[in-house]
Amino acid sequence: MFHCQQAAEKALKAVLTYHRQPFRKTHELQELGDAVLSFEAQLAEPIQHVVYLSQYAWRQRYPHDEEPELDMRAAREASALVKAFFDALLRTLPAECHPPA
């Protein structure tokens, strides 16, 4: 789940960087997503699907005894959401920004 959060965070920061939009140091996907939405409104739904991952920026790095263990089903669902988010984000960028096939 941490890696899913990191993928979404870095993708949002990459779009902000591409558009030369400043952002503060944060792991909060809602904050980063809101900044992206100011010029890419069509990403509202994909961003809303991944904002819950913000908690995993710290949750698994600094676990507490009362934290439930994550299951593979939840991890697969998060991975699929991030993949769909990434695909939607790429559609807003020119081809030269896309990773090689």
N, CA, C and O atoms as a printed pandas DataFrame, in Angstrom:
     atom_number atom_name residue_name chain_id  residue_number  x_coord  y_coord  z_coord
0              1         N          MET        A               1    0.813   -1.181    0.000
1              2        CA          MET        A               1    0.000    0.000    0.000
2              3         C          MET        A               1    0.874    1.269    0.000
3              4         O          MET        A               1    0.540    2.272   -0.631
4              5         N          PHE        A               2    1.978    1.194    0.712
5              6        CA          PHE        A               2    2.915    2.325    0.716
6              7         C          PHE        A               2    3.357    2.642   -0.711
7              8         O          PHE        A               2    3.411    3.808   -1.103
8              9         N          HIS        A               3    3.673    1.609   -1.484
9             10        CA          HIS        A               3    4.148    1.837   -2.848
10            11         C          HIS        A               3    3.047    2.402   -3.746
11            12         O          HIS        A               3    3.329    3.187   -4.651
12            13         N          CYS        A               4    1.808    2.013   -3.505
13            14        CA          CYS        A               4    0.692    2.589   -4.260
14            15         C          CYS        A               4    0.561    4.069   -3.941
15            16         O          CYS        A               4    0.360    4.884   -4.841
16            17         N          GLN        A               5    0.673    4.422   -2.661
17            18        CA          GLN        A               5    0.606    5.828   -2.277
18            19         C          GLN        A               5    1.736    6.603   -2.931
19            20         O          GLN        A               5    1.522    7.688   -3.472
20            21         N          GLN        A               6    2.935    6.048   -2.883
21            22        CA          GLN        A               6    4.090    6.725   -3.462
22            23         C          GLN        A               6    3.931    6.913   -4.972
23            24         O          GLN        A               6    4.297    7.960   -5.505
24            25         N          ALA        A               7    3.396    5.922   -5.655
25            26        CA          ALA        A               7    3.186    6.033   -7.103
26            27         C          ALA        A               7    2.216    7.171   -7.424
27            28         O          ALA        A               7    2.466    7.968   -8.329
28            29         N          ALA        A               8    1.113    7.243   -6.683
29            30        CA          ALA        A               8    0.142    8.315   -6.917
30            31         C          ALA        A               8    0.749    9.674   -6.582
31            32         O          ALA        A               8    0.578   10.639   -7.328
32            33         N          GLU        A               9    1.455    9.742   -5.459
33            34        CA          GLU        A               9    2.088   11.008   -5.060
34            35         C          GLU        A               9    3.077   11.497   -6.102
35            36         O          GLU        A               9    3.035   12.657   -6.511
36            37         N          LYS        A              10    3.966   10.615   -6.531
37            38        CA          LYS        A              10    4.995   11.025   -7.489
38            39         C          LYS        A              10    4.389   11.386   -8.839
39            40         O          LYS        A              10    4.887   12.282   -9.522
40            41         N          ALA        A              11    3.320   10.699   -9.230
41            42        CA          ALA        A              11    2.657   11.028  -10.496
42            43         C          ALA        A              11    2.036   12.424  -10.430
43            44         O          ALA        A              11    2.160   13.208  -11.371
44            45         N          LEU        A              12    1.371   12.729   -9.320
45            46        CA          LEU        A              12    0.784   14.070   -9.171
46            47         C          LEU        A              12    1.875   15.140   -9.171
47            48         O          LEU        A              12    1.722   16.184   -9.804
48            49         N          LYS        A              13    2.961   14.884   -8.471
49            50        CA          LYS        A              13    4.061   15.850   -8.420
50            51         C          LYS        A              13    4.707   16.008   -9.799
51            52         O          LYS        A              13    5.158   17.097  -10.152
52            53         N          ALA        A              14    4.752   14.936  -10.566
53            54        CA          ALA        A              14    5.308   15.027  -11.922
54            55         C          ALA        A              14    4.438   15.910  -12.806
55            56         O          ALA        A              14    4.958   16.715  -13.579
56            57         N          VAL        A              15    3.125   15.770  -12.703
57            58        CA          VAL        A              15    2.223   16.614  -13.500
58            59         C          VAL        A              15    2.368   18.072  -13.081
59            60         O          VAL        A              15    2.414   18.961  -13.931
60            61         N          LEU        A              16    2.439   18.319  -11.790
61            62        CA          LEU        A              16    2.626   19.693  -11.319
62            63         C          LEU        A              16    3.949   20.266  -11.824
63            64         O          LEU        A              16    4.014   21.423  -12.238
64            65         N          THR        A              17    4.985   19.458  -11.788
65            66        CA          THR        A              17    6.291   19.899  -12.282
66            67         C          THR        A              17    6.232   20.176  -13.785
67            68         O          THR        A              17    6.763   21.183  -14.252
68            69         N          TYR        A              18    5.593   19.291  -14.534
69            70        CA          TYR        A              18    5.456   19.490  -15.980
70            71         C          TYR        A              18    4.783   20.831  -16.283
71            72         O          TYR        A              18    5.181   21.542  -17.205
72            73         N          HIS        A              19    3.769   21.161  -15.502
73            74        CA          HIS        A              19    3.029   22.411  -15.711
74            75         C          HIS        A              19    3.644   23.593  -14.964
75            76         O          HIS        A              19    3.056   24.672  -14.892
76            77         N          ARG        A              20    4.830   23.372  -14.413
77            78        CA          ARG        A              20    5.567   24.419  -13.686
78            79         C          ARG        A              20    4.737   25.033  -12.546
79            80         O          ARG        A              20    4.750   26.243  -12.317
80            81         N          GLN        A              21    4.033   24.168  -11.860
81            82        CA          GLN        A              21    3.231   24.589  -10.719
82            83         C          GLN        A              21    3.958   24.223   -9.429
83            84         O          GLN        A              21    4.291   23.056   -9.219
84            85         N          PRO        A              22    4.206   25.193   -8.571
85            86        CA          PRO        A              22    4.900   24.880   -7.320
86            87         C          PRO        A              22    4.007   24.083   -6.369
87            88         O          PRO        A              22    2.782   24.182   -6.425
88            89         N          PHE        A              23    4.621   23.311   -5.514
89            90        CA          PHE        A              23    3.895   22.566   -4.484
90            91         C          PHE        A              23    4.818   22.429   -3.283
91            92         O          PHE        A              23    6.042   22.410   -3.413
92            93         N          ARG        A              24    4.204   22.336   -2.123
93            94        CA          ARG        A              24    5.000   22.190   -0.912
94            95         C          ARG        A              24    5.321   20.721   -0.682
95            96         O          ARG        A              24    4.707   19.842   -1.288
96            97         N          LYS        A              25    6.258   20.464    0.173
97            98        CA          LYS        A              25    6.633   19.103    0.516
98            99         C          LYS        A              25    5.489   18.473    1.310
99           100         O          LYS        A              25    5.214   18.882    2.438
100          101         N          THR        A              26    4.835   17.496    0.729
101          102        CA          THR        A              26    3.696   16.844    1.372
102          103         C          THR        A              26    3.500   15.453    0.799
103          104         O          THR        A              26    3.946   15.142   -0.305
104          105         N          HIS        A              27    2.819   14.624    1.585
105          106        CA          HIS        A              27    2.410   13.291    1.116
106          107         C          HIS        A              27    0.895   13.243    0.919
107          108         O          HIS        A              27    0.348   12.199    0.561
108          109         N          GLU        A              28    0.220   14.362    1.148
109          110        CA          GLU        A              28   -1.241   14.417    1.081
110          111         C          GLU        A              28   -1.721   14.459   -0.369
111          112         O          GLU        A              28   -1.550   15.455   -1.072
112          113         N          LEU        A              29   -2.319   13.365   -0.790
113          114        CA          LEU        A              29   -2.772   13.264   -2.175
114          115         C          LEU        A              29   -3.917   14.225   -2.484
115          116         O          LEU        A              29   -4.029   14.701   -3.613
116          117         N          GLN        A              30   -4.767   14.517   -1.503
117          118        CA          GLN        A              30   -5.858   15.457   -1.747
118          119         C          GLN        A              30   -5.302   16.846   -2.061
119          120         O          GLN        A              30   -5.772   17.511   -2.985
120          121         N          GLU        A              31   -4.321   17.276   -1.306
121          122        CA          GLU        A              31   -3.713   18.594   -1.538
122          123         C          GLU        A              31   -3.056   18.660   -2.913
123          124         O          GLU        A              31   -3.244   19.629   -3.649
124          125         N          LEU        A              32   -2.301   17.648   -3.252
125          126        CA          LEU        A              32   -1.645   17.611   -4.559
126          127         C          LEU        A              32   -2.685   17.502   -5.678
127          128         O          LEU        A              32   -2.578   18.157   -6.715
128          129         N          GLY        A              33   -3.689   16.661   -5.441
129          130        CA          GLY        A              33   -4.751   16.493   -6.429
130          131         C          GLY        A              33   -5.517   17.781   -6.672
131          132         O          GLY        A              33   -5.847   18.104   -7.813
132          133         N          ASP        A              34   -5.805   18.523   -5.602
133          134        CA          ASP        A              34   -6.501   19.803   -5.765
134          135         C          ASP        A              34   -5.688   20.764   -6.625
135          136         O          ASP        A              34   -6.242   21.500   -7.441
136          137         N          ALA        A              35   -4.376   20.752   -6.436
137          138        CA          ALA        A              35   -3.517   21.617   -7.253
138          139         C          ALA        A              35   -3.579   21.203   -8.722
139          140         O          ALA        A              35   -3.625   22.060   -9.605
140          141         N          VAL        A              36   -3.582   19.915   -8.985
141          142        CA          VAL        A              36   -3.680   19.423  -10.367
142          143         C          VAL        A              36   -5.047   19.770  -10.954
143          144         O          VAL        A              36   -5.144   20.123  -12.130
144          145         N          LEU        A              37   -6.092   19.675  -10.152
145          146        CA          LEU        A              37   -7.442   19.942  -10.650
146          147         C          LEU        A              37   -7.631   21.383  -11.100
147          148         O          LEU        A              37   -8.555   21.676  -11.858
148          149         N          SER        A              38   -6.780   22.274  -10.648
149          150        CA          SER        A              38   -6.912   23.671  -11.076
150          151         C          SER        A              38   -6.658   23.832  -12.572
151          152         O          SER        A              38   -7.054   24.842  -13.155
152          153         N          PHE        A              39   -6.005   22.853  -13.205
153          154        CA          PHE        A              39   -5.788   22.923  -14.659
154          155         C          PHE        A              39   -6.118   21.622  -15.382
155          156         O          PHE        A              39   -6.063   21.585  -16.611
156          157         N          GLU        A              40   -6.457   20.563  -14.668
157          158        CA          GLU        A              40   -6.846   19.284  -15.279
158          159         C          GLU        A              40   -8.112   18.765  -14.600
159          160         O          GLU        A              40   -8.080   17.743  -13.914
160          161         N          ALA        A              41   -9.222   19.472  -14.792
161          162        CA          ALA        A              41  -10.476   19.149  -14.103
162          163         C          ALA        A              41  -10.990   17.744  -14.412
163          164         O          ALA        A              41  -11.701   17.153  -13.599
164          165         N          GLN        A              42  -10.639   17.210  -15.568
165          166        CA          GLN        A              42  -11.132   15.878  -15.949
166          167         C          GLN        A              42  -10.539   14.773  -15.074
167          168         O          GLN        A              42  -10.974   13.625  -15.165
168          169         N          LEU        A              43   -9.564   15.091  -14.234
169          170        CA          LEU        A              43   -8.961   14.085  -13.350
170          171         C          LEU        A              43   -9.645   13.999  -11.986
171          172         O          LEU        A              43   -9.166   13.280  -11.109
172          173         N          ALA        A              44  -10.737   14.704  -11.792
173          174        CA          ALA        A              44  -11.410   14.739  -10.485
174          175         C          ALA        A              44  -11.758   13.338   -9.980
175          176         O          ALA        A              44  -11.440   13.000   -8.840
176          177         N          GLU        A              45  -12.392   12.538  -10.791
177          178        CA          GLU        A              45  -12.794   11.195  -10.343
178          179         C          GLU        A              45  -11.594   10.287  -10.089
179          180         O          GLU        A              45  -11.539    9.655   -9.034
180          181         N          PRO        A              46  -10.625   10.193  -11.013
181          182        CA          PRO        A              46   -9.461    9.344  -10.722
182          183         C          PRO        A              46   -8.704    9.781   -9.456
183          184         O          PRO        A              46   -8.216    8.941   -8.700
184          185         N          ILE        A              47   -8.612   11.080   -9.237
185          186        CA          ILE        A              47   -7.925   11.559   -8.033
186          187         C          ILE        A              47   -8.701   11.141   -6.787
187          188         O          ILE        A              47   -8.105   10.685   -5.811
188          189         N          GLN        A              48  -10.012   11.290   -6.813
189          190        CA          GLN        A              48  -10.814   10.901   -5.650
190          191         C          GLN        A              48  -10.687    9.416   -5.334
191          192         O          GLN        A              48  -10.835    9.019   -4.179
192          193         N          HIS        A              49  -10.420    8.605   -6.324
193          194        CA          HIS        A              49  -10.261    7.167   -6.087
194          195         C          HIS        A              49   -8.961    6.813   -5.355
195          196         O          HIS        A              49   -8.862    5.740   -4.760
196          197         N          VAL        A              50   -7.977    7.697   -5.393
197          198        CA          VAL        A              50   -6.686    7.367   -4.775
198          199         C          VAL        A              50   -6.348    8.186   -3.533
199          200         O          VAL        A              50   -5.366    7.875   -2.858
200          201         N          VAL        A              51   -7.120    9.218   -3.207
201          202        CA          VAL        A              51   -6.739   10.075   -2.073
202          203         C          VAL        A              51   -6.681    9.321   -0.753
203          204         O          VAL        A              51   -5.916    9.706    0.131
204          205         N          TYR        A              52   -7.467    8.255   -0.590
205          206        CA          TYR        A              52   -7.437    7.495    0.657
206          207         C          TYR        A              52   -6.067    6.881    0.919
207          208         O          TYR        A              52   -5.753    6.519    2.053
208          209         N          LEU        A              53   -5.258    6.763   -0.120
209          210        CA          LEU        A              53   -3.931    6.160    0.040
210          211         C          LEU        A              53   -2.962    7.050    0.817
211          212         O          LEU        A              53   -1.897    6.586    1.224
212          213         N          SER        A              54   -3.310    8.311    1.029
213          214        CA          SER        A              54   -2.415    9.211    1.766
214          215         C          SER        A              54   -1.992    8.627    3.108
215          216         O          SER        A              54   -0.848    8.800    3.528
216          217         N          GLN        A              55   -2.894    7.947    3.774
217          218        CA          GLN        A              55   -2.580    7.382    5.087
218          219         C          GLN        A              55   -1.443    6.368    5.040
219          220         O          GLN        A              55   -0.791    6.127    6.056
220          221         N          TYR        A              56   -1.203    5.784    3.901
221          222        CA          TYR        A              56   -0.157    4.769    3.792
222          223         C          TYR        A              56    1.229    5.357    3.574
223          224         O          TYR        A              56    2.213    4.621    3.498
224          225         N          ALA        A              57    1.311    6.681    3.473
225          226        CA          ALA        A              57    2.623    7.330    3.398
226          227         C          ALA        A              57    3.362    7.122    4.711
227          228         O          ALA        A              57    4.593    7.093    4.728
228          229         N          TRP        A              58    2.642    6.981    5.793
229          230        CA          TRP        A              58    3.249    6.792    7.117
230          231         C          TRP        A              58    2.772    5.535    7.820
231          232         O          TRP        A              58    3.494    4.984    8.651
232          233         N          ARG        A              59    1.585    5.076    7.509
233          234        CA          ARG        A              59    0.945    3.995    8.268
234          235         C          ARG        A              59    1.778    2.720    8.342
235          236         O          ARG        A              59    1.914    2.143    9.421
236          237         N          GLN        A              60    2.323    2.279    7.251
237          238        CA          GLN        A              60    3.092    1.039    7.256
238          239         C          GLN        A              60    4.561    1.269    7.541
239          240         O          GLN        A              60    5.278    0.332    7.893
240          241         N          ARG        A              61    5.016    2.489    7.394
241          242        CA          ARG        A              61    6.404    2.790    7.740
242          243         C          ARG        A              61    6.565    2.905    9.243
243          244         O          ARG        A              61    7.633    2.615    9.783
244          245         N          TYR        A              62    5.502    3.331    9.925
245          246        CA          TYR        A              62    5.524    3.506   11.372
246          247         C          TYR        A              62    4.325    2.784   11.982
247          248         O          TYR        A              62    3.425    3.423   12.526
248          249         N          PRO        A              63    4.312    1.451   11.892
249          250        CA          PRO        A              63    3.130    0.702   12.347
250          251         C          PRO        A              63    2.957    0.751   13.869
251          252         O          PRO        A              63    3.916    0.887   14.629
252          253         N          HIS        A              64    1.714    0.636   14.267
253          254        CA          HIS        A              64    1.355    0.563   15.679
254          255         C          HIS        A              64    0.780   -0.822   15.937
255          256         O          HIS        A              64    0.300   -1.483   15.016
256          257         N          ASP        A              65    0.827   -1.251   17.166
257          258        CA          ASP        A              65    0.322   -2.577   17.519
258          259         C          ASP        A              65   -1.144   -2.762   17.159
259          260         O          ASP        A              65   -1.562   -3.867   16.813
260          261         N          GLU        A              66   -1.934   -1.688   17.237
261          262        CA          GLU        A              66   -3.367   -1.808   16.972
262          263         C          GLU        A              66   -3.715   -1.777   15.480
263          264         O          GLU        A              66   -4.874   -1.968   15.113
264          265         N          GLU        A              67   -2.730   -1.539   14.629
265          266        CA          GLU        A              67   -2.981   -1.488   13.195
266          267         C          GLU        A              67   -3.269   -2.890   12.653
267          268         O          GLU        A              67   -2.500   -3.821   12.891
268          269         N          PRO        A              68   -4.375   -3.035   11.926
269          270        CA          PRO        A              68   -4.648   -4.341   11.318
270          271         C          PRO        A              68   -3.670   -4.613   10.173
271          272         O          PRO        A              68   -3.191   -3.692    9.512
272          273         N          GLU        A              69   -3.395   -5.863    9.961
273          274        CA          GLU        A              69   -2.534   -6.228    8.831
274          275         C          GLU        A              69   -3.323   -6.056    7.545
275          276         O          GLU        A              69   -4.535   -6.271    7.508
276          277         N          LEU        A              70   -2.631   -5.673    6.511
277          278        CA          LEU        A              70   -3.273   -5.509    5.208
278          279         C          LEU        A              70   -3.330   -6.850    4.504
279          280         O          LEU        A              70   -2.437   -7.684    4.649
280          281         N          ASP        A              71   -4.382   -7.042    3.749
281          282        CA          ASP        A              71   -4.480   -8.293    3.008
282          283         C          ASP        A              71   -4.157   -8.068    1.532
283          284         O          ASP        A              71   -4.154   -6.940    1.039
284          285         N          MET        A              72   -3.897   -9.140    0.869
285          286        CA          MET        A              72   -3.515   -9.063   -0.548
286          287         C          MET        A              72   -4.648   -8.508   -1.413
287          288         O          MET        A              72   -4.387   -7.821   -2.401
288          289         N          ARG        A              73   -5.895   -8.798   -1.055
289          290        CA          ARG        A              73   -7.015   -8.288   -1.844
290          291         C          ARG        A              73   -7.024   -6.756   -1.823
291          292         O          ARG        A              73   -7.203   -6.126   -2.864
292          293         N          ALA        A              74   -6.833   -6.162   -0.658
293          294        CA          ALA        A              74   -6.807   -4.700   -0.544
294          295         C          ALA        A              74   -5.631   -4.126   -1.326
295          296         O          ALA        A              74   -5.759   -3.085   -1.970
296          297         N          ALA        A              75   -4.493   -4.800   -1.273
297          298        CA          ALA        A              75   -3.313   -4.324   -2.006
298          299         C          ALA        A              75   -3.542   -4.399   -3.518
299          300         O          ALA        A              75   -3.151   -3.492   -4.252
300          301         N          ARG        A              76   -4.169   -5.468   -3.975
301          302        CA          ARG        A              76   -4.461   -5.595   -5.410
302          303         C          ARG        A              76   -5.453   -4.527   -5.870
303          304         O          ARG        A              76   -5.305   -3.964   -6.955
304          305         N          GLU        A              77   -6.458   -4.251   -5.047
305          306        CA          GLU        A              77   -7.435   -3.218   -5.388
306          307         C          GLU        A              77   -6.766   -1.844   -5.461
307          308         O          GLU        A              77   -7.030   -1.064   -6.376
308          309         N          ALA        A              78   -5.908   -1.560   -4.497
309          310        CA          ALA        A              78   -5.188   -0.282   -4.504
310          311         C          ALA        A              78   -4.297   -0.178   -5.733
311          312         O          ALA        A              78   -4.220    0.878   -6.360
312          313         N          SER        A              79   -3.636   -1.253   -6.072
313          314        CA          SER        A              79   -2.767   -1.259   -7.241
314          315         C          SER        A              79   -3.567   -1.006   -8.522
315          316         O          SER        A              79   -3.121   -0.262   -9.396
316          317         N          ALA        A              80   -4.734   -1.616   -8.632
317          318        CA          ALA        A              80   -5.579   -1.411   -9.812
318          319         C          ALA        A              80   -6.072    0.038   -9.885
319          320         O          ALA        A              80   -6.131    0.617  -10.969
320          321         N          LEU        A              81   -6.426    0.623   -8.740
321          322        CA          LEU        A              81   -6.871    2.017   -8.716
322          323         C          LEU        A              81   -5.749    2.963   -9.143
323          324         O          LEU        A              81   -5.975    3.908   -9.898
324          325         N          VAL        A              82   -4.553    2.699   -8.656
325          326        CA          VAL        A              82   -3.418    3.551   -9.019
326          327         C          VAL        A              82   -3.093    3.396  -10.502
327          328         O          VAL        A              82   -2.751    4.377  -11.162
328          329         N          LYS        A              83   -3.193    2.199  -11.024
329          330        CA          LYS        A              83   -2.943    1.974  -12.458
330          331         C          LYS        A              83   -3.961    2.768  -13.291
331          332         O          LYS        A              83   -3.588    3.429  -14.261
332          333         N          ALA        A              84   -5.229    2.703  -12.918
333          334        CA          ALA        A              84   -6.260    3.455  -13.641
334          335         C          ALA        A              84   -6.019    4.956  -13.511
335          336         O          ALA        A              84   -6.198    5.700  -14.475
336          337         N          PHE        A              85   -5.617    5.400  -12.328
337          338        CA          PHE        A              85   -5.296    6.798  -12.099
338          339         C          PHE        A              85   -4.138    7.232  -12.995
339          340         O          PHE        A              85   -4.201    8.275  -13.646
340          341         N          PHE        A              86   -3.088    6.427  -13.020
341          342        CA          PHE        A              86   -1.909    6.731  -13.827
342          343         C          PHE        A              86   -2.284    6.815  -15.305
343          344         O          PHE        A              86   -1.847    7.730  -16.003
344          345         N          ASP        A              87   -3.088    5.869  -15.785
345          346        CA          ASP        A              87   -3.524    5.882  -17.187
346          347         C          ASP        A              87   -4.317    7.149  -17.508
347          348         O          ASP        A              87   -4.123    7.749  -18.565
348          349         N          ALA        A              88   -5.215    7.561  -16.596
349          350        CA          ALA        A              88   -6.002    8.776  -16.806
350          351         C          ALA        A              88   -5.088   10.003  -16.830
351          352         O          ALA        A              88   -5.263   10.907  -17.647
352          353         N          LEU        A              89   -4.140   10.016  -15.946
353          354        CA          LEU        A              89   -3.193   11.126  -15.872
354          355         C          LEU        A              89   -2.361   11.224  -17.156
355          356         O          LEU        A              89   -2.142   12.318  -17.676
356          357         N          LEU        A              90   -1.904   10.090  -17.657
357          358        CA          LEU        A              90   -1.107   10.090  -18.886
358          359         C          LEU        A              90   -1.881   10.641  -20.074
359          360         O          LEU        A              90   -1.306   11.268  -20.964
360          361         N          ARG        A              91   -3.194   10.402  -20.085
361          362        CA          ARG        A              91   -4.011   10.902  -21.212
362          363         C          ARG        A              91   -4.041   12.425  -21.254
363          364         O          ARG        A              91   -4.407   13.003  -22.278
364          365         N          THR        A              92   -3.666   13.080  -20.170
365          366        CA          THR        A              92   -3.654   14.547  -20.156
366          367         C          THR        A              92   -2.310   15.120  -20.594
367          368         O          THR        A              92   -2.177   16.329  -20.782
368          369         N          LEU        A              93   -1.322   14.258  -20.756
369          370        CA          LEU        A              93    0.032   14.711  -21.088
370          371         C          LEU        A              93    0.402   14.354  -22.517
371          372         O          LEU        A              93   -0.122   13.383  -23.062
372          373         N          PRO        A              94    1.290   15.117  -23.134
373          374        CA          PRO        A              94    1.731   14.779  -24.497
374          375         C          PRO        A              94    2.490   13.459  -24.525
375          376         O          PRO        A              94    3.008   13.009  -23.503
376          377         N          ALA        A              95    2.551   12.856  -25.676
377          378        CA          ALA        A              95    3.162   11.536  -25.844
378          379         C          ALA        A              95    4.603   11.477  -25.374
379          380         O          ALA        A              95    5.044   10.439  -24.880
380          381         N          GLU        A              96    5.352   12.572  -25.518
381          382        CA          GLU        A              96    6.759   12.541  -25.109
382          383         C          GLU        A              96    6.920   12.376  -23.591
383          384         O          GLU        A              96    8.019   12.095  -23.113
384          385         N          CYS        A              97    5.847   12.547  -22.848
385          386        CA          CYS        A              97    5.892   12.342  -21.392
386          387         C          CYS        A              97    5.547   10.909  -21.001
387          388         O          CYS        A              97    5.691   10.539  -19.836
388          389         N          HIS        A              98    5.099   10.104  -21.949
389          390        CA          HIS        A              98    4.704    8.739  -21.645
390          391         C          HIS        A              98    5.916    7.832  -21.521
391          392         O          HIS        A              98    6.917    8.025  -22.211
392          393         N          PRO        A              99    5.824    6.829  -20.630
393          394        CA          PRO        A              99    6.930    5.882  -20.531
394          395         C          PRO        A              99    7.004    5.038  -21.801
395          396         O          PRO        A              99    6.012    4.901  -22.517
396          397         N          PRO        A             100    8.165    4.479  -22.078
397          398        CA          PRO        A             100    8.276    3.628  -23.270
398          399         C          PRO        A             100    7.404    2.386  -23.133
399          400         O          PRO        A             100    7.214    1.857  -22.038
400          401         N          ALA        A             101    6.890    1.943  -24.246
401          402        CA          ALA        A             101    6.001    0.769  -24.251
402          403         C          ALA        A             101    6.750   -0.521  -23.969
403          404         O          ALA        A             101    6.144   -1.592  -23.939
